[in-house]
Structure formats: C-alpha cells, structure tokens
Amino acid sequence: MDNAITMLSAPCSVATGTAWLRRVDARVKWLATIATILLALSIPVDRWPGLAFLGVALLALLCFAGVALRTLGARLAFLLPFLLLSVINAFWKDDPSGSALVFAKAVVCMLAVMATVLTTPLQELMRGLYSFRVPELLITLALFMARFLVVLYAEALAMQRAYLCRCGTRRGLREAKNVGALIGSLFLRAYHRADRIHAAMLSRNFDGRFLMHSMGPLPWRDVVLLACVLGGLALFGVAAQ
C-alpha cells in the first residue's frame, strides 16, 4: 500500500513544514483542523477580535512551519470568487458586516486546512483518512486526481512553451483565439492521457482499490499534543462566546 500511494502521490507532496510539525501524526492534524473549523464557524457575529486572533494564530503557525507567503497567497486566491460574492451580497442585502464575517470565516477555515495539507505528505493524509473509516473509493479518487493534476499541469506547461516558441507574446483578439484553441487541445489531451493511465493501471492488475492498513495507535506525544490543542480550542471557544 505504501509503495502504491507513494508512486501516485510523490509529485503532489508539498510538505514544507519544519521537522517537528511534519512528524505530528496526520490523524492529530485532521482532528485539530476539524475542531478549528467548527470553532471558527461558531464564533458569534459581534466577536470579531476572537476570529481575528484565531486567523492570526493560524497564519503565524503556517509562517513558523516554513510555508512561503507566496504559497499562502496562491492558495488563498481560490477565495477571490467568494470575496466577489460577499461584496455583491453586501450591496444586495445592505449587510456589509454579515458578508464580511462570512468571508473572514472562510479565510480562517482555509488557513486551518492549509496548516494540515501544506505540512503533511499526501500519502500520510490519505492514510489518516483511511484510519477514520473514510470510504476507500473517495481516497482512491483523491489519489488519482492529485496524480492526474500534476501530469496535466506538466502538459499545460509544455504546450505553453511550445506556443511561446512559435508565436511569441502577442496581444489582441488573435492571441485570445490561439489561447482558446490551446485550451480545447488541452482538454483533448487530458482525455487521452486519462485513457492511457486507465489502460496502464489495468495492465498492472489494478482492481479499483488499494490495500490499505491502519496507522496503528497514536504515540503518547501526539496524544498529549492533541489533548492540549483541543483543550485550548475549547477554552478559547468558551471565552469567545
């Protein structure tokens, strides 16, 4: 199981944290992340300082773990559509504070997820989910998706380099037409690449599931750490109400 997952997810591992954070069991990180998200969602509207403190604490944890600010910015950029919807909702319902609170909670939840994902290899994340009895089908889909996205990204970079070598950098409608053709070609290549990957897995007797085993009992250090984190979050939640 470990070899199979490593083969699929090695290019996708983005663990950039310091040694102590990477050694923390993935199950502890998942539980701490879920508890942090529930805490952020339960903070009342008039408790802005508590939500801000939680966000700053998560941001400090990510910076201390060695995650680059550029990486954080790239991940948080996925929330820009939600920011636009929050702005539209603020003008539509004349409730800017409520819309801002929703977006702030989304940012805090995103930081909590990144604190786990960016400091843990993908195979450890999946093994942690398997220990929580997450359906194997979802884990298999996540592993294949991560692997295929890396392959697709490399294909897109190769097409971009070929386009720049042949056409250079142009402006205007002609370039927009060429970019549209490239995107269509990328979709076709993605379909054919997925078909080849499927055929390759079948030739290796892949039956649609990985043989996984649990991670064993938690080390006592991780148990103590989890108790401290959950206790601290519980006290913070009581104080923030």
C-alpha positions as CSV (number, residue, x, y, z in Angstrom):
1,M,0.0,0.0,0.0
2,D,2.7,2.5,0.9
3,N,4.6,1.9,-2.3
4,A,1.4,2.3,-4.4
5,I,0.4,5.5,-2.6
6,T,3.9,6.9,-2.8
7,M,4.1,6.2,-6.5
8,L,0.8,8.1,-7.1
9,S,1.4,11.0,-4.7
10,A,5.1,11.6,-4.6
11,P,4.9,14.6,-7.1
12,C,2.0,16.0,-5.1
13,S,3.6,16.1,-1.7
14,V,4.0,19.7,-0.7
15,A,5.1,19.2,2.9
16,T,7.1,22.3,3.6
17,G,6.9,22.4,7.4
18,T,9.6,22.2,10.0
19,A,10.7,18.8,11.3
20,W,8.6,18.8,14.4
21,L,5.4,19.7,12.6
22,R,5.9,17.1,9.9
23,R,6.4,14.4,12.5
24,V,3.0,15.0,14.0
25,D,0.6,12.3,13.2
26,A,-1.8,13.1,10.3
27,R,-4.8,12.0,12.4
28,V,-3.9,14.6,15.0
29,K,-3.8,17.3,12.3
30,W,-7.1,16.2,10.9
31,L,-8.9,16.3,14.3
32,A,-7.3,19.7,15.1
33,T,-8.3,21.1,11.7
34,I,-11.9,19.9,12.1
35,A,-12.1,21.4,15.7
36,T,-10.6,24.7,14.5
37,I,-13.2,24.9,11.6
38,L,-16.1,24.2,14.0
39,L,-14.7,26.8,16.4
40,A,-14.4,29.4,13.7
41,L,-18.0,28.8,12.4
42,S,-19.4,29.0,16.0
43,I,-17.9,32.4,16.8
44,P,-20.8,35.0,17.0
45,V,-21.1,38.0,14.7
46,D,-20.1,40.5,17.4
47,R,-16.9,38.7,18.4
48,W,-14.6,40.0,15.7
49,P,-11.5,40.1,17.9
50,G,-11.7,36.4,18.6
51,L,-12.0,35.5,15.0
52,A,-9.1,37.8,14.1
53,F,-7.0,36.3,16.8
54,L,-7.7,32.8,15.5
55,G,-6.7,33.8,12.0
56,V,-3.5,35.5,13.1
57,A,-2.6,32.4,15.2
58,L,-3.1,30.1,12.2
59,L,-1.1,32.5,9.9
60,A,1.7,32.6,12.5
61,L,1.7,28.7,12.7
62,L,2.0,28.5,8.9
63,C,4.8,31.0,8.8
64,F,6.6,29.2,11.6
65,A,6.2,25.9,9.8
66,G,8.2,27.4,6.9
67,V,5.3,27.8,4.4
68,A,6.2,30.6,2.0
69,L,3.9,33.7,1.8
70,R,3.7,33.2,-1.9
71,T,2.3,29.7,-1.4
72,L,-0.2,31.1,1.1
73,G,-1.3,33.8,-1.3
74,A,-1.7,31.3,-4.2
75,R,-3.9,29.1,-2.1
76,L,-6.0,32.0,-0.7
77,A,-6.5,33.2,-4.2
78,F,-9.1,30.5,-4.6
79,L,-11.3,32.5,-2.2
80,L,-11.5,35.5,-4.6
81,P,-14.7,34.4,-6.2
82,F,-16.3,34.1,-2.7
83,L,-15.0,37.6,-1.9
84,L,-16.7,38.9,-5.0
85,L,-20.0,37.2,-4.0
86,S,-19.6,38.7,-0.5
87,V,-19.3,42.2,-2.0
88,I,-22.3,41.6,-4.2
89,N,-24.3,40.3,-1.2
90,A,-23.3,43.2,0.9
91,F,-24.8,45.7,-1.6
92,W,-27.8,43.5,-2.4
93,K,-28.9,42.9,1.2
94,D,-27.4,46.0,2.8
95,D,-25.5,43.9,5.3
96,P,-21.7,44.5,4.9
97,S,-20.8,43.3,8.4
98,G,-22.5,39.9,7.8
99,S,-20.9,39.4,4.4
100,A,-17.5,40.4,5.8
101,L,-17.9,37.9,8.6
102,V,-18.8,35.1,6.2
103,F,-15.7,35.8,4.1
104,A,-13.5,36.1,7.2
105,K,-14.7,32.7,8.5
106,A,-13.9,31.3,5.1
107,V,-10.4,32.6,5.2
108,V,-9.9,31.2,8.7
109,C,-11.2,27.8,7.7
110,M,-8.9,27.9,4.6
111,L,-5.9,28.6,6.8
112,A,-6.8,25.7,9.1
113,V,-6.9,23.3,6.2
114,M,-3.7,24.6,4.8
115,A,-2.0,24.1,8.2
116,T,-2.6,20.4,7.7
117,V,-2.3,20.0,3.9
118,L,0.8,22.0,3.4
119,T,2.8,20.3,6.2
120,T,1.8,16.7,5.5
121,P,2.7,14.5,2.6
122,L,-0.3,13.3,0.6
123,Q,0.1,9.7,1.4
124,E,0.0,10.4,5.1
125,L,-3.1,12.5,4.7
126,M,-4.8,9.6,2.9
127,R,-3.7,7.1,5.5
128,G,-5.1,9.3,8.2
129,L,-8.5,9.5,6.4
130,Y,-8.5,5.7,6.0
131,S,-7.9,5.3,9.7
132,F,-11.1,7.4,10.2
133,R,-13.0,4.9,8.0
134,V,-13.4,7.3,5.1
135,P,-14.7,5.2,2.1
136,E,-11.8,3.8,0.1
137,L,-13.4,5.0,-3.1
138,L,-13.0,8.6,-2.1
139,I,-9.4,8.0,-1.1
140,T,-8.7,6.3,-4.4
141,L,-10.3,9.2,-6.4
142,A,-8.3,11.7,-4.4
143,L,-5.0,10.0,-5.1
144,F,-5.7,9.6,-8.8
145,M,-6.9,13.2,-9.1
146,A,-3.8,14.5,-7.4
147,R,-1.6,12.5,-9.7
148,F,-3.5,13.4,-12.8
149,L,-3.5,17.1,-12.0
150,V,0.3,17.0,-11.8
151,V,0.5,15.3,-15.2
152,L,-2.0,17.7,-16.6
153,Y,-0.1,20.7,-15.3
154,A,3.2,19.4,-16.9
155,E,1.3,19.0,-20.2
156,A,0.0,22.6,-20.0
157,L,3.5,23.9,-19.3
158,A,4.8,22.0,-22.3
159,M,2.1,23.4,-24.6
160,Q,2.7,26.9,-23.3
161,R,6.4,26.7,-24.0
162,A,5.7,25.4,-27.5
163,Y,3.2,28.2,-28.1
164,L,5.7,30.9,-27.0
165,C,8.5,29.5,-29.1
166,R,6.3,29.5,-32.2
167,C,4.1,32.6,-31.7
168,G,5.9,34.7,-29.1
169,T,3.9,37.1,-26.9
170,R,1.1,38.8,-28.8
171,R,-1.8,41.0,-27.8
172,G,-5.3,41.3,-29.0
173,L,-8.0,39.0,-30.4
174,R,-5.6,36.8,-32.3
175,E,-3.9,35.7,-29.2
176,A,-7.2,35.1,-27.4
177,K,-8.2,32.9,-30.3
178,N,-5.0,30.9,-30.1
179,V,-5.3,30.5,-26.3
180,G,-8.8,29.2,-26.8
181,A,-7.6,26.6,-29.2
182,L,-4.8,25.6,-26.8
183,I,-7.4,25.1,-24.0
184,G,-9.5,22.9,-26.3
185,S,-6.5,20.9,-27.2
186,L,-5.5,20.5,-23.6
187,F,-9.0,19.1,-22.8
188,L,-8.5,16.5,-25.6
189,R,-5.0,15.6,-24.4
190,A,-6.3,15.3,-20.9
191,Y,-9.0,12.8,-22.0
192,H,-6.5,10.7,-24.0
193,R,-3.9,10.8,-21.1
194,A,-6.6,9.6,-18.7
195,D,-7.5,6.8,-21.0
196,R,-3.8,5.7,-21.2
197,I,-3.5,5.9,-17.5
198,H,-6.5,3.7,-17.1
199,A,-5.1,1.2,-19.5
200,A,-1.8,1.2,-17.8
201,M,-3.4,0.5,-14.4
202,L,-5.5,-2.3,-15.8
203,S,-2.4,-3.9,-17.3
204,R,-0.9,-3.9,-13.8
205,N,-3.9,-5.8,-12.4
206,F,-5.4,-2.8,-10.6
207,D,-8.9,-3.8,-9.4
208,G,-10.0,-0.3,-8.4
209,R,-8.9,-0.3,-4.8
210,F,-5.7,0.0,-2.7
211,L,-4.9,-2.5,0.0
212,M,-4.6,-0.2,3.0
213,H,-4.0,-0.7,6.6
214,S,-4.4,1.5,9.7
215,M,-1.6,3.6,11.1
216,G,-1.6,1.9,14.5
217,P,-2.1,3.6,17.9
218,L,-1.2,7.2,18.3
219,P,2.2,7.9,20.0
220,W,1.8,9.3,23.5
221,R,3.4,12.6,22.4
222,D,0.7,13.1,19.8
223,V,-2.0,12.2,22.3
224,V,-0.7,14.8,24.7
225,L,-0.4,17.4,21.8
226,L,-4.0,16.6,20.6
227,A,-5.3,17.0,24.2
228,C,-3.6,20.3,24.6
229,V,-4.8,21.6,21.2
230,L,-8.4,20.5,21.8
231,G,-8.4,21.8,25.3
232,G,-7.0,25.2,24.2
233,L,-9.6,25.5,21.4
234,A,-12.4,24.6,23.9
235,L,-11.2,27.3,26.3
236,F,-10.9,29.8,23.5
237,G,-14.4,28.9,22.3
238,V,-15.9,29.5,25.7
239,A,-14.1,32.8,26.0
240,A,-15.2,33.9,22.6
241,Q,-18.9,33.3,23.2
